[in-house]
Amino acid sequence: MGPVAVLVLGLSCLLLFSIWRQNAGRRKLPPGPTPLPIIGNILQVDIKDITKSLTNFSKVYGPVFTLYFGMKPTVVLYGYEAVKEALIDHGEEFSRRGKVPLFDKVNKGLGIVFSNGHRWKEMRRFSLTTLRNFGMGKRSIEERVQEEARCLVEELRKTNGSPCDPTFILGCAPCNVISSIVFQNRFDYKDQNFLNLMEKISEDTKIASSSWTQIYNLFPSLLQYAPGSHKTILKNADYIDNYILKKVKEHEESLDVNNPRDFIDCFLIKIKQENHKEPSEFTKENLTVVATDLFGAGSETTSTTLRYGLLLLMKHPHVTAKVKEEIDHVIGRHRSPCMKDRSQMPYTDAVIHEIQRYIDLVPMNLPHEVTRDIKFRGYFIPKGTTIVTSLTSVLHDHKEFPNPGTFDPGHFLDKSGNFKKSDYFMPFSSGKRVCAGEGLARMELFLFLTTILQNFNLKALMDPQDLNTRPVVNGFVSVPPPYQLCFLPV
C-alpha cells in the first residue's frame, strides 16, 4: 500500500471515529446544531461576536444547548434562570474551572483563576482573607485607592484641558492599587518598569479577546508550534513571572515575620508556617501566579470599565450632570470621596451599576466544568463537560431591564429614586467562582469615578449623540472604541 493510500485511509478512519464519537456523545446531552466532524460547530459561530451567535442558538434550542468547539462538547446556559440554577443552586457541581488551553499552558494549574480542587480553595481563601484583613494596623485598602485617586487627578490636570486618550492614565490607576497591595509601593506614572508591566498585561488582554486565541484554544496541540500571537502571551508571561520573582527575592531578604508589609510578605510568612507540610500549596511558584492573577484580573478589567464609563458619561451629559449634583450635595469640593458616601448617593451608585450592566465586560464568563455526572433540567451532563454561562443573557434580560440596549440608570432605581438591587446584576459572575476581587473593583469604580467628576468636567470632541459606544472587540472581554476627551478643571 502506497503512502498516499495510507494517508487517505488514516484520515478516513479519523473522520469516521470523529463522527462516531460525536454521535455517541450527543445522545444524552442537551440539543444543539449538528456538528461537523473534527471542527464541530465552529463554522456556525461568529468568532468576532460569539454572544450574538449564542443568542440566535438559544432562540432555536432553548436556554440549555450544546455546541461543539472542535470535537469536545460545550453546554451553554442562556438566561438568568438557567445560569442561576447552575452557579447558585448547584454551585458545587458547577464550580470547577473549565479548560482554557492557552492560559492552562501559562499558569500550569496554579494561582486562583485557573486552578481547581484543594489548590483553588486554599489560594482563594488565603487571598480573600489577606485582602479583607489587609493593612494590619497600617493603611487600609480604601486609603490606598483614595491616594491613587488623588494621584490620578494630578495626572489629569497635567493635560491642561487638551484633548487626550485616557487609556494610559486610566490603566495606571488600578494597576498602581494592585502594586500597592502586592509590592507595598505604588509607582510613578513614568516609571519604565511599571510601564513595561502594564504594557504586557494590556497586550495579553487584547490577545485573549482575539479570534486567533479562540481558534488556538480549539486546536492547541495542532497550533502550539505555529507562529501566532499565542507566543506573545507566553513571552509576556515569562517577563511578568521574572518581574514578580525578583520582587519576591527582594522581599525575602528584608522579611520581618512580625511586620508584614504587603501581600507578598503575607504569602512568604505562610510558606514558612507550612514548610513542615508535604505537600503544601504555598510555594513561590503559586505566589508568582497568584500575584499575576491579581494584576491581570484586578487592573485591566477595572481600567476598561473606567474607560467605557467615561465614554458613556460623555454620551449622556444629563446623567453626568445628575451625578455631579449628587457629588456636590453629599461630598462637596473640599474632601476626598469615601465609601461611606455611596449609601447616600443612590443615583451615582445606579449609574456605576448601569455602566457595568450595559458594557457587559465579560460576555461569556470564564468557562466552568461539572465536577461529577449530573442530571440538569432533564439532560445528562457527564463529569468534565465544559459549561459556558452567558452573562450577556442575564445582564441584558428584557424582563428585568426594559430596553436593555439602552443606557439607563433607572434600571437600578425605584420610583422614589432609591437604589434598587437586582439579582440579575452578575458582571462578576456568581456562586462559588464569583470574582475574588469584586469588593476591590466596586470600591475602585466608585472612588475613581466620583473623584474624577468632583474635579473635572468631561468635554467630548464631537456632538455627544455622535459618540460610538459599541465595543470594537467582543470576545473574552468587551473593549470600547478608542476616543479622546478633554478634562476641564472645575
C-alpha positions as CSV (number, residue, x, y, z in Angstrom):
1,M,0.0,0.0,0.0
2,G,1.5,3.4,-1.1
3,P,2.0,6.3,1.3
4,V,-0.9,8.3,-0.3
5,A,-3.3,5.4,0.3
6,V,-2.1,5.0,3.9
7,L,-2.7,8.8,4.4
8,V,-6.2,8.6,2.9
9,L,-7.0,5.5,5.0
10,G,-5.8,7.2,8.1
11,L,-7.8,10.4,7.5
12,S,-10.9,8.3,6.7
13,C,-10.5,6.4,10.0
14,L,-10.0,9.6,11.9
15,L,-13.1,11.1,10.2
16,L,-15.3,8.1,11.0
17,F,-14.0,8.0,14.6
18,S,-14.9,11.7,15.0
19,I,-18.4,11.1,13.6
20,W,-19.0,8.1,15.8
21,R,-17.6,9.8,18.9
22,Q,-19.7,13.0,18.4
23,N,-22.9,11.0,17.7
24,A,-22.4,8.8,20.7
25,G,-21.8,11.7,23.0
26,R,-24.7,13.8,21.7
27,R,-27.5,11.3,22.6
28,K,-28.0,12.3,26.2
29,L,-26.6,15.9,26.0
30,P,-28.9,19.0,25.5
31,P,-29.9,19.6,21.9
32,G,-27.8,21.8,19.6
33,P,-26.8,22.3,15.9
34,T,-25.3,19.2,14.2
35,P,-21.5,19.4,14.4
36,L,-19.2,18.8,11.5
37,P,-16.5,16.1,12.0
38,I,-13.4,17.3,13.8
39,I,-14.2,21.1,13.7
40,G,-17.6,20.8,15.3
41,N,-19.9,23.9,15.1
42,I,-17.1,26.4,14.6
43,L,-18.3,27.4,11.1
44,Q,-21.7,28.2,12.6
45,V,-20.4,30.6,15.2
46,D,-19.3,34.1,14.5
47,I,-15.9,34.2,16.2
48,K,-15.9,38.0,16.2
49,D,-19.2,38.2,18.1
50,I,-19.9,34.8,19.8
51,T,-22.5,36.3,22.1
52,K,-24.7,37.1,19.1
53,S,-24.4,33.6,17.9
54,L,-25.4,32.2,21.3
55,T,-28.5,34.4,21.3
56,N,-29.5,33.0,17.9
57,F,-28.9,29.4,19.0
58,S,-31.0,30.0,22.2
59,K,-34.0,31.0,20.1
60,V,-33.9,27.6,18.4
61,Y,-32.7,25.3,21.1
62,G,-33.8,27.0,24.3
63,P,-31.9,28.0,27.5
64,V,-29.7,24.9,27.6
65,F,-28.0,23.7,24.4
66,T,-24.8,22.0,23.2
67,L,-22.1,23.3,20.9
68,Y,-19.0,21.5,19.7
69,F,-15.9,23.6,19.6
70,G,-13.7,21.1,17.9
71,M,-14.6,17.5,19.0
72,K,-15.5,18.4,22.6
73,P,-19.0,19.3,23.6
74,T,-19.7,22.6,25.5
75,V,-23.0,23.0,27.2
76,V,-24.2,26.6,27.0
77,L,-26.6,28.1,29.7
78,Y,-28.6,31.1,28.5
79,G,-30.8,33.3,30.6
80,Y,-31.0,34.1,34.3
81,E,-32.9,31.0,35.4
82,A,-30.5,28.5,33.8
83,V,-27.4,30.4,34.9
84,K,-28.7,30.9,38.5
85,E,-29.8,27.3,38.8
86,A,-26.3,26.1,37.8
87,L,-24.0,28.6,39.5
88,I,-26.0,29.1,42.7
89,D,-28.5,26.2,43.2
90,H,-26.0,23.6,42.0
91,G,-22.9,25.7,42.8
92,E,-20.7,22.8,44.0
93,E,-21.3,20.6,40.9
94,F,-20.6,23.6,38.5
95,S,-17.7,25.0,40.5
96,R,-14.7,23.6,38.5
97,R,-12.9,25.9,36.2
98,G,-13.2,24.8,32.6
99,K,-10.1,24.3,30.4
100,V,-8.6,27.2,28.5
101,P,-5.6,25.7,26.8
102,L,-3.6,28.8,26.3
103,F,-4.0,30.0,29.9
104,D,-3.6,26.5,31.3
105,K,-0.2,26.4,29.5
106,V,0.8,29.7,31.1
107,N,-0.5,29.1,34.6
108,K,0.1,25.3,34.8
109,G,-2.9,24.9,37.0
110,L,-1.6,27.3,39.7
111,G,-3.0,30.5,41.1
112,I,-6.6,31.3,41.7
113,V,-8.4,32.0,38.4
114,F,-7.5,28.8,36.5
115,S,-6.8,26.4,39.4
116,N,-9.1,23.7,40.8
117,G,-9.8,21.5,43.7
118,H,-7.9,21.9,47.0
119,R,-5.4,24.2,45.5
120,W,-8.1,26.6,44.3
121,K,-9.8,26.6,47.7
122,E,-6.6,27.3,49.5
123,M,-5.4,30.1,47.2
124,R,-8.8,31.8,47.1
125,R,-9.3,31.5,50.9
126,F,-5.9,32.9,51.7
127,S,-6.2,35.8,49.1
128,L,-9.6,36.8,50.3
129,T,-8.6,36.7,53.9
130,T,-5.4,38.7,53.3
131,L,-7.2,41.3,51.3
132,R,-10.0,41.6,53.9
133,N,-7.6,41.9,56.8
134,F,-5.1,44.0,54.8
135,G,-3.2,46.8,56.5
136,M,-2.8,45.1,59.9
137,G,-2.7,48.5,61.6
138,K,-1.4,50.4,58.6
139,R,-3.3,52.0,55.7
140,S,-6.4,50.2,54.6
141,I,-7.1,49.3,51.0
142,E,-9.6,52.2,50.8
143,E,-6.9,54.6,51.8
144,R,-4.7,53.2,49.1
145,V,-7.4,53.7,46.5
146,Q,-8.1,57.2,47.7
147,E,-4.3,58.0,47.5
148,E,-4.3,56.7,43.9
149,A,-7.4,58.7,43.0
150,R,-5.6,61.9,44.1
151,C,-2.6,60.9,42.0
152,L,-4.9,60.3,39.1
153,V,-6.4,63.8,39.4
154,E,-2.9,65.3,39.4
155,E,-2.0,63.4,36.2
156,L,-5.3,64.5,34.5
157,R,-4.5,68.2,35.5
158,K,-1.3,67.9,33.5
159,T,-3.3,67.5,30.3
160,N,-4.3,71.2,30.8
161,G,-7.7,70.6,29.3
162,S,-6.2,69.5,26.0
163,P,-7.7,66.5,24.0
164,C,-6.2,63.2,25.3
165,D,-6.7,59.5,25.0
166,P,-7.5,58.4,28.6
167,T,-6.4,54.7,28.1
168,F,-2.9,55.0,29.6
169,I,-3.8,57.2,32.6
170,L,-6.9,55.1,33.5
171,G,-4.8,52.0,33.1
172,C,-2.1,53.2,35.6
173,A,-4.6,53.9,38.4
174,P,-6.0,50.4,39.2
175,C,-2.6,48.8,38.3
176,N,-1.0,51.0,40.9
177,V,-3.6,50.0,43.5
178,I,-2.6,46.3,42.9
179,S,1.1,47.3,43.0
180,S,0.5,48.9,46.4
181,I,-1.2,45.8,47.7
182,V,1.2,43.2,46.3
183,F,4.5,45.2,46.3
184,Q,3.8,47.7,49.1
185,N,4.6,50.7,47.0
186,R,2.9,52.5,44.1
187,F,4.9,53.6,41.1
188,D,5.3,56.9,39.3
189,Y,3.3,57.0,36.1
190,K,6.6,57.5,34.2
191,D,8.5,54.6,35.9
192,Q,9.7,52.4,32.9
193,N,9.5,49.1,34.8
194,F,5.9,49.9,35.7
195,L,5.1,50.9,32.2
196,N,6.6,47.7,30.8
197,L,4.5,45.6,33.3
198,M,1.3,47.5,32.3
199,E,2.1,47.0,28.6
200,K,2.4,43.2,29.0
201,I,-0.8,42.9,30.9
202,S,-2.7,45.1,28.5
203,E,-1.4,43.3,25.4
204,D,-2.3,39.9,26.9
205,T,-5.9,41.1,27.5
206,K,-6.2,42.2,23.8
207,I,-4.7,39.0,22.5
208,A,-7.0,36.9,24.8
209,S,-10.0,38.5,23.1
210,S,-8.8,38.0,19.5
211,S,-10.2,35.5,17.0
212,W,-6.8,33.8,16.8
213,T,-6.9,32.9,20.5
214,Q,-10.3,31.4,20.2
215,I,-9.1,29.2,17.3
216,Y,-5.9,28.3,19.2
217,N,-7.9,27.1,22.2
218,L,-9.9,24.8,19.9
219,F,-6.8,23.1,18.4
220,P,-3.9,23.7,20.9
221,S,-1.9,20.6,20.0
222,L,-2.0,21.4,16.3
223,L,-1.2,25.1,16.6
224,Q,1.2,25.4,19.5
225,Y,4.2,25.2,17.2
226,A,2.7,27.6,14.6
227,P,3.6,31.3,14.6
228,G,0.9,33.5,16.1
229,S,0.0,35.8,19.0
230,H,-0.2,32.9,21.4
231,K,3.6,33.0,21.5
232,T,3.4,36.7,22.6
233,I,1.3,35.7,25.6
234,L,3.8,33.1,26.6
235,K,6.7,35.5,26.2
236,N,4.8,38.2,28.2
237,A,4.1,35.6,30.9
238,D,7.8,34.9,31.3
239,Y,8.5,38.6,31.6
240,I,5.8,39.1,34.3
241,D,7.0,35.9,36.2
242,N,10.6,37.1,36.3
243,Y,9.5,40.6,37.4
244,I,7.5,39.2,40.3
245,L,10.1,36.7,41.2
246,K,12.7,39.5,41.5
247,K,10.3,41.3,43.9
248,V,9.8,38.1,45.9
249,K,13.6,37.7,46.3
250,E,13.9,41.3,47.5
251,H,11.1,40.7,50.0
252,E,12.8,37.5,51.3
253,E,15.9,39.5,52.1
254,S,14.1,42.1,54.2
255,L,11.2,40.0,55.5
256,D,10.0,40.6,59.1
257,V,7.5,37.9,60.0
258,N,6.1,40.1,62.7
259,N,5.6,43.1,60.4
260,P,4.2,42.1,57.0
261,R,4.2,45.0,54.6
262,D,2.2,43.6,51.7
263,F,0.6,40.6,50.0
264,I,4.0,39.0,49.1
265,D,5.1,39.2,52.8
266,C,1.9,37.6,54.0
267,F,2.4,34.8,51.4
268,L,6.1,34.3,52.3
269,I,5.1,34.0,56.0
270,K,2.5,31.4,55.1
271,I,5.2,29.5,53.2
272,K,7.4,29.4,56.4
273,Q,4.4,28.4,58.5
274,E,3.7,25.4,56.2
275,N,7.3,24.3,55.5
276,H,6.7,21.1,57.5
277,K,3.7,20.2,55.4
278,E,4.1,17.9,52.4
279,P,2.8,18.8,50.0
280,S,1.9,22.4,50.6
281,E,0.1,24.7,48.1
282,F,2.1,27.6,49.5
283,T,5.1,27.7,47.1
284,K,6.9,30.5,45.3
285,E,5.5,29.2,42.0
286,N,2.0,29.6,43.3
287,L,2.8,33.0,44.8
288,T,4.0,34.2,41.4
289,V,0.8,33.0,39.6
290,V,-1.5,34.4,42.3
291,A,0.2,37.8,42.1
292,T,-0.1,37.6,38.3
293,D,-3.8,36.8,38.7
294,L,-4.3,39.8,40.9
295,F,-2.7,42.1,38.3
296,G,-4.5,40.5,35.4
297,A,-8.0,40.3,36.9
298,G,-7.6,43.4,39.1
299,S,-6.2,46.1,36.8
300,E,-7.1,45.6,33.2
301,T,-10.8,44.8,33.8
302,T,-11.2,47.8,36.1
303,S,-9.4,50.2,33.8
304,T,-11.5,49.1,30.8
305,T,-14.7,49.6,32.8
306,L,-13.5,53.1,33.8
307,R,-12.6,54.0,30.2
308,Y,-16.0,52.7,29.0
309,G,-17.7,54.5,31.8
310,L,-16.3,57.9,30.9
311,L,-17.4,57.4,27.2
312,L,-20.9,56.6,28.4
313,L,-21.0,59.7,30.7
314,M,-19.9,61.9,27.7
315,K,-22.6,60.3,25.6
316,H,-25.2,61.1,28.2
317,P,-24.4,64.5,29.7
318,H,-27.8,64.7,31.5
319,V,-26.7,61.6,33.5
320,T,-23.3,63.2,34.3
321,A,-25.0,66.4,35.5
322,K,-27.1,64.5,38.0
323,V,-24.0,62.6,39.3
324,K,-22.1,65.8,39.7
325,E,-25.1,67.4,41.5
326,E,-25.1,64.4,43.9
327,I,-21.4,64.7,44.5
328,D,-21.7,68.4,45.3
329,H,-24.6,67.7,47.7
330,V,-23.0,64.8,49.6
331,I,-19.3,65.2,49.3
332,G,-18.6,68.8,48.3
333,R,-15.4,70.1,46.8
334,H,-13.1,70.1,49.8
335,R,-12.6,66.4,50.8
336,S,-12.0,63.1,49.0
337,P,-14.9,60.8,48.4
338,C,-15.0,57.7,50.7
339,M,-17.0,54.5,50.6
340,K,-19.4,55.7,53.3
341,D,-20.7,58.3,50.8
342,R,-22.0,55.6,48.5
343,S,-25.1,54.8,50.7
344,Q,-26.1,58.5,50.4
345,M,-25.6,58.6,46.7
346,P,-28.2,56.3,45.1
347,Y,-28.1,57.9,41.7
348,T,-24.3,57.6,41.4
349,D,-24.5,54.0,42.6
350,A,-27.2,53.3,40.0
351,V,-25.0,54.9,37.2
352,I,-22.0,52.7,38.1
353,H,-24.2,49.6,38.2
354,E,-25.7,50.6,34.8
355,I,-22.2,51.1,33.3
356,Q,-21.2,47.6,34.3
357,R,-24.5,46.1,33.1
358,Y,-24.5,47.9,29.8
359,I,-20.9,47.2,28.8
360,D,-21.2,43.5,29.6
361,L,-17.4,43.3,30.2
362,V,-17.0,39.5,30.2
363,P,-19.9,38.4,28.0
364,M,-19.4,34.6,28.3
365,N,-17.9,34.5,31.7
366,L,-14.9,32.2,32.2
367,P,-15.7,28.6,31.4
368,H,-16.8,26.2,34.1
369,E,-16.8,22.4,34.3
370,V,-19.1,20.0,36.1
371,T,-17.4,18.1,38.9
372,R,-19.4,15.0,38.5
373,D,-22.1,13.4,36.3
374,I,-25.2,15.4,36.8
375,K,-28.8,15.5,35.5
376,F,-29.6,19.1,34.8
377,R,-33.1,20.1,33.5
378,G,-33.7,16.6,32.2
379,Y,-30.4,16.3,30.4
380,F,-27.4,14.2,31.4
381,I,-24.1,16.2,31.6
382,P,-21.1,14.0,32.1
383,K,-18.3,14.9,34.6
384,G,-15.7,17.1,33.0
385,T,-18.1,18.7,30.4
386,T,-17.3,22.4,29.7
387,I,-20.0,24.8,30.7
388,V,-20.4,28.3,29.3
389,T,-22.7,30.7,31.1
390,S,-23.9,33.6,29.1
391,L,-23.7,36.7,31.3
392,T,-25.0,38.8,28.4
393,S,-28.3,37.0,28.6
394,V,-28.6,37.9,32.3
395,L,-27.3,41.5,32.2
396,H,-29.5,42.2,29.1
397,D,-32.6,40.4,30.2
398,H,-35.6,42.2,28.7
399,K,-38.0,41.5,31.7
400,E,-35.6,42.7,34.4
401,F,-34.1,45.6,32.4
402,P,-36.6,47.2,30.0
403,N,-34.8,48.3,26.8
404,P,-31.5,46.5,27.8
405,G,-29.7,48.0,24.9
406,T,-30.3,51.5,26.2
407,F,-28.0,53.1,28.9
408,D,-30.5,54.0,31.7
409,P,-29.5,54.3,35.4
410,G,-33.3,53.9,36.1
411,H,-32.7,50.2,35.8
412,F,-31.3,50.4,39.3
413,L,-33.7,53.0,40.9
414,D,-37.1,52.5,42.4
415,K,-40.0,55.0,41.9
416,S,-38.7,57.0,44.9
417,G,-35.2,57.4,43.5
418,N,-33.7,54.9,45.9
419,F,-31.1,52.4,44.8
420,K,-32.7,49.1,43.8
421,K,-30.7,45.9,43.9
422,S,-31.1,43.2,41.2
423,D,-30.3,39.5,41.4
424,Y,-29.6,39.8,37.6
425,F,-26.6,42.0,38.3
426,M,-23.8,39.5,37.6
427,P,-20.9,41.3,36.0
428,F,-18.5,39.5,38.4
429,S,-20.3,36.1,37.8
430,S,-22.0,34.4,40.7
431,G,-21.8,31.4,43.0
432,K,-18.6,29.7,44.2
433,R,-16.5,31.1,41.3
434,V,-17.6,34.7,41.7
435,C,-14.7,37.1,41.1
436,A,-12.5,37.3,44.2
437,G,-11.7,40.9,43.5
438,E,-15.3,42.1,43.3
439,G,-15.1,44.2,46.5
440,L,-11.9,46.0,45.4
441,A,-13.3,46.6,41.9
442,R,-16.5,48.1,43.2
443,M,-14.5,50.3,45.5
444,E,-12.2,51.5,42.8
445,L,-15.0,52.2,40.3
446,F,-16.9,54.4,42.9
447,L,-13.9,56.3,44.3
448,F,-12.1,56.8,40.9
449,L,-15.3,58.0,39.0
450,T,-16.6,60.3,41.8
451,T,-13.1,61.8,42.3
452,I,-12.8,62.5,38.5
453,L,-16.2,64.1,38.3
454,Q,-15.6,66.0,41.5
455,N,-12.6,67.7,39.9
456,F,-13.3,67.8,36.2
457,N,-16.0,68.4,33.5
458,L,-15.8,65.9,30.6
459,K,-15.8,67.5,27.2
460,A,-16.3,65.4,24.1
461,L,-14.6,66.4,20.8
462,M,-17.8,65.9,18.9
463,D,-21.6,66.1,19.4
464,P,-22.2,63.6,22.3
465,Q,-25.0,62.0,20.2
466,D,-22.4,61.0,17.6
467,L,-20.2,59.2,20.0
468,N,-19.9,55.4,19.2
469,T,-20.3,53.2,22.3
470,R,-20.3,49.8,20.5
471,P,-17.4,47.6,21.5
472,V,-14.6,47.1,18.9
473,V,-13.8,43.7,20.4
474,N,-16.4,41.3,21.8
475,G,-14.5,38.1,22.7
476,F,-13.0,37.3,26.1
477,V,-13.8,41.0,27.1
478,S,-15.7,43.8,25.6
479,V,-13.3,46.6,24.6
480,P,-14.6,50.1,24.0
481,P,-13.7,52.0,20.8
482,P,-10.8,54.4,21.1
483,Y,-11.7,58.0,21.8
484,Q,-10.3,61.3,23.1
485,L,-11.8,63.8,25.5
486,C,-10.9,67.0,27.5
487,F,-10.7,67.0,31.2
488,L,-11.6,70.6,32.1
489,P,-10.9,71.5,35.8
490,V,-14.0,72.6,37.8
